[in-house]
Amino acid sequence: MRAVIFVNGEIVDYAATARWLHADDYRIAADGGARHMDALGLSPHVIVGDLDSIDEDLLARFRQEGAAVERHPAAKAATDLELAIARAVSDGAAEVLLIGALGGRLDQTLANLLILAERNWNVPLAVAEGDQLARVLRGPQELTLTGSRGGYVSAIALSEEVSGVTYKGLEYPLANATLRLGSTLGVSNTLASSPAHISIETGILLVIQQFL
């Protein structure tokens, strides 16, 4: 089962967002992220959060449509998104996709992106934004990239260093390289063939791919 969590960030193009959705997704709204579901004509299976940013009329309608509500106190030690991911995992999700996680407040944007590296959730997590998909590698691990040639691929270290970085099928190959936190060495590569592969030995690596 794939869980899709709608977050209360900004979505500029709902048509582009719809490309990521499947009819059989397990849909979770992280509080005000429910508004994005409404805009896409969808209903959540679960709404999670302290419910301080969801419209009350929308909440009532989604309840009537059968959505379960997991309400948390406002004084909590985790964001609505983190609680929603935990709910998705506990409900049996084999992978989790975050929609609407970026834009708006800078602190929330950074926290929502870095939550991919916050801990090992034991399921793959990804963030979709327009025509871009962000995923995280934890060494030792390999990621297979598919898509049209020419789309950019960027790799950014999220740990102090990432070792054994090897690219196959990208325009600018790497072999057993080391990327350090703050380095731009892995930014703006290009998919040269499909499938392509990125592998690492140690560390945590954020990979962002553009789909043309």
N, C-alpha and C positions, 0 to 999 in steps of 0.2 A: 504494500500500500504506500502511495506517495501522499504526503501531507503538504498542502500549500497554505502558508500563513500569510495573511494580508496584514500589513503593518501601516501605521498611521503616518507614513511619510508622504511624499509627493509623487503622483503619477501624471505625466504630461500627456502621454499618448495611450489611451486605453486600447486602441486597436492593436498597437504593438505589444501591449501587455497580454492580450488575449492569445497570442501565439504560444505562450508558455503553458497554457491551461489544458487539462484533460477532463473529459466528462466524468471520469471515475475518481477524481482527486478527493481526498479527505480535506475539507476546507475549514480552516480555523481563522477567526478574526481576532487579532490582538487589539482589543478595545476599539479605538476609533478607526482602525483599519477596515472595519465593517463598511465604511462609506465607499470604499473601493469596490467591494463586492456588489453593493447596491448599484453603483454606476455601471457595472458589467452585467447586471441582471442575474446575479447569483445570490444564493443564500448560504450562510455558514452552517456547518454541522455543530460547531462549538464556538462560543465567544469567551475569551479569557482576558482578565484584567481587572483593574479597580473600577472600570466603567466611568471614568471621569471625562472621557473625550468622545464617547459615542452618543449620538443623538437619541434622546429618550424615546421619541416616536419610532425611530428605526429599530431600537432595541426591542420595543414592544412588538413590532411587526415580525421581527425575526424569531422572537419567542413563539408567536402564534404559528409561524411556519415550521416550528419543531426544533429550533436551535437550542442546544444545551448551553447553560451559562455557568461558567466557573468564575465566581466573583472573589476578588482578593481585597484586603484592606488597602487604603491609600498609603499607609506607612508600611512599606514592604521592602525587603532587601534585594529584590530583583525587578527588572523592568517587565512590562507586560509581554514584550517579545520573548524574553528568556522563559517566562512562565508558559507561554504558548508553545515554545519548542519542547519544554519538558512535558507538556500535555500530549503533544504529537507523538513523542517517543513512548510515553507510557501507554498510549492507545494503540501502539503497534506499528507506527510508521517505519518503513524501511529506508526512506529518504525524505528530506524536507526541503522545500523551495520557499524562499522568502520573496514576497512581492510588496512593493511600496515601502521598502526599508530605507530608502535614501531620500535626500532632499529635505528642505525645511530647516530645522534646527541642526547646526553643525555638530553639537555634542551628541545628539541622538543619531545622526547619520554615522559618525565615527563609531559609536558604541554598537550600532546595529551591524556594521560591517565587520568590526573586530570580534563580534560574538562568535563568528565562524571559528576563530582561533582560541576563544576563551577557555574551552575545555574539550575533551574528546567526548562527543555526544553518542558515539558508537553507531551513528548513522551518517551518511553523507548529507552535508548542508550546502546549499547554494543560494545566491542572491541574484535575481533577475532584475534588470533595469533597461527598459527599451529593447535594443538589440544586443545587449551585453549580458554575459553570465559570469558571475564570480564564484570560484570554488577554491577550496583549501586542500593542500597536500600536507600530510604529516609523515615525515620520513621514518622508515623506508617505504616509499609508495610511488606508484606510477599513475599518471592521468592520461587517458586517451582523448584526443581532440578530433572532432569531426566538423565539417562545415565547408563553405565555399572558400576557394583560394583567395587570398588577398585580405581577409579579415585580420585585424590586429590581435595579437596575443601579448599580454604583459604579465610578467612574473615579479612579485614584490615580496621580499623577506619580511615575515612577521615575527620571527625570532631573531636573536642576536646575530646568528648566521645560519645559512642553509647550505649544506655541503652535498657534493656529489650530484650537482644539477646537470642534467643531460637532456638536450633537445634532439628530437628526430622529426623531420618533416617541417621544420620552421626555416624561414629564409636565412636567419643568422643562427647557426647551430652552436651549441655549447657541449662540452664533454668534460664531465667530472669537475665542473666549476663550483665556486663558492660565491654565494650572494650574501651580503651583509645588510643588516638593518639600516635603512636610509640610502642604500645604493640604488642608482637608476639603471644599472647595467641591463636588467631584464625588461625594461619598459619599451613598448612599441616595436615588438617583433611582428612577423607576419606569417600567416599560415601558408606554407608553400605546397603542401600535399595533404590529402585526407585519406586515412587517419594519420594524425601526427601524435607524438608522445612526448611528455615531460616526466622525468623521473628524478627523485631526490633520495639521498641516503639518510640525512638527518635534518632536523629543523622543521619549521612551519612556513609554507610558501603559499601566498595568495596568487591565484591565476585568474586573470580576467580576459575573456574572449569575446570578440565581436562577431556576430552572426550576420552575414550580408543577405 
